């Protein structure tokens, strides 16, 4: 696939770095390391241009009515829809996710517009309370914050950033978007659709770079909101950069160490494919991927044996060129591959038993292909790295339990709190899990992955900072103004009180 990078986008036009670049980024496909996809040149001076552009854009865009904003955003929807196939192919080559999966991400860019302009907008519409006080109406008005900085992840470089961008724009903010340095071209295709839509210059801006660029923009006092999706470590760095800036709103969507509980009454034929999806979709590179499976001891042997069999049948192959569609492609890069294999080795040191060992796969293509792996822990070391840390790879570990409270305690033992699932036919068991598990997403007989955009999406503890995304992302793109409106002329009465009347 021919991937030509255009540089950065601000002031309503593309800018290529001039002179020697401050950073050079070289991207090879994780599916075939013999293929160089693109070379990016980063110029740090463009950050200043992007901020000035976004300030000008905000002053114009904030005055647009909702109907005027909607018209432009609908044009974006049509533009990104036209690019669906190109975006999907770029995602497959850059990220390594199978083409069928990449197509679902590309399609989500289109449907997200409908959710944002419909469900999300309703959350911030002006609200009036008649006679909130005698002869006085009360109003709640949501106003945009200002320049919003969106930092995208590599695993869903278009879909996750798109949700944040659309929420910010719908609310009246301007946006600077920095994609992951691992997936610039996919994000650029989406950005081209925004550019085609005809936003006023400066409303939407795009800048490439690494953590150096992100650091400059998160600490810039003119940037009034920061939206980040990524690791806990980087999220904490952002907080360090911004915590003394009281004018800045920071929304973090971080990782997870997610659990699925398989109770003794679970419908196994249903639970098996659901769990397979939650453990191994996107090669386990989802913040909602299941990595711990608490299975009731009554059915543990049977369930583990059947799950092992279906896991061994998973097809790992080239995301685009495979003869038959793959379920899993490669992981994103050499670092991810090493972390995955090292993590599994750490599990053995902490007492885990291998059910399926992790392997680097010998494939037709030279890429970062690894096998899915399964482990078993008879008794979890709740302080160990293997149980505590997010792996971001295709691994799951079984932990047996006798009582549901034991399973809930294991689910709560980590510092993360993003997603959990419970498979049971007993409504009371689910209600106990819903009450007692510390997690932002808790599903019944449904995998931990594949959330809907029409509900909030976010976690507690180290999985976020209480600012959930999806439908509720727009809540963090505004600040609230309360207004009282007198509905009757009371000036004569007040004049008497203060002695203004002759």
Secondary structure, 3 states (H helix, E strand, C coil): CCCCCCCEEECCEEECCCCCCCEEEEEEECCEEEEEEEEEEECCCHHHHHHHHHHHHHHHHCCCCHHHHHHHHHHHHHHHHHCHHHHHHHHHHHHCCCHHHHHHHHHHHHHHHHHHHHHHHHHHCCEEEEEEECCEEEEEEEEECCEEEEECCCCCCCHHHHHHHHHHHHHCCEEEEECCCCCHHHHHHHHHHHHHHCCCCCCEEECCCCHHHHHHHHCCCCEEEEEEECCHHHHHHHHHHHCCCCCCEEEEECCCCEEEEECCCCCHHHHHHHHHHHHHHHHHCCCCCEEEEEEECCCHHHHHHHHHHHHHCCCECCCCCCCCCCCECCCCCHHHHHHHHHHHHHHHHCCCEEEECCCECCCCCCCCCECCEEEEECCCCCCCHHHHCCCCCCEEEEEEECCHHHHHHHHCCCCEECEEEEECCCHHHHHHHHHHCCCCEEEECCCCCCCCCCCEECCEECCECCCCEEHHHHHHHEEEEEEEEECCCCHHHHHHHHCCCC
